[in-house]
Structures are given as C-alpha cells and as structure tokens.
C-alpha cells in the first residue's frame, strides 16, 4: 500500500477513499496501528481525530489479534496514554 505512515493532512479525502479501495481490492492480511499522538500536526489519534473513514474501515473489516507495548488495558483505544501497537488481521469473510 502506498501510505505506510498516515500523518494528519497527508491524504486528501479522495486519497483516503482510494486507500480504502486499495484495502478492499488487495489481500492485505495485517494492519498495524501505532498509538502515537500527532499533536504537532493538529490532531491526536488515527480513526478518531483524522482519517475516520479509514479507521472505521479497519474496525469493520479487520479483527484485533494483539496489542504490543506499554498499555495494561485489554483493549486500549488509540489516543489512550502509553505507547502501543494494535495488530489487526483481515476477517476471514473478507479474504
């Protein structure tokens, strides 16, 4: 996929739609989302503060399989304190 790092404002709305269509069309098995605040770009959390449609697509089509990092919560939310990476796998019905 073209956008490996999603910085707020990097993609126009049409680019976000194109990224979703790319995920729909390719067998992208895993998506990793890093909990890294992007305050210096005017937004904090992917899927909440920026690229909401792409974040919703991941939530709807991928299942959380692992959280790696400092968080002690079972299912931390992007934007929560602490560094962690959420690993999502494409749901079998989408393969």
Number of C-alpha atoms within 10 A of each C-alpha: 8 6 11 8 9 14 17 19 12 12 16 11 12 9 12 18 15 14 17 17 13 14 19 14 10 10 11 14 14 16 17 15 19 19 21 17 18 17 10 9 11 12 15 20 21 22 18 15 15 19 20 14 15 19 17 14 15 22 14 11 17 21 16 17 11 14 20 12 13 11 16 11 9 8 11 16 14 22 18 15 13 14 15 20 18 19 17 20 17 21 14 10 7 10 12
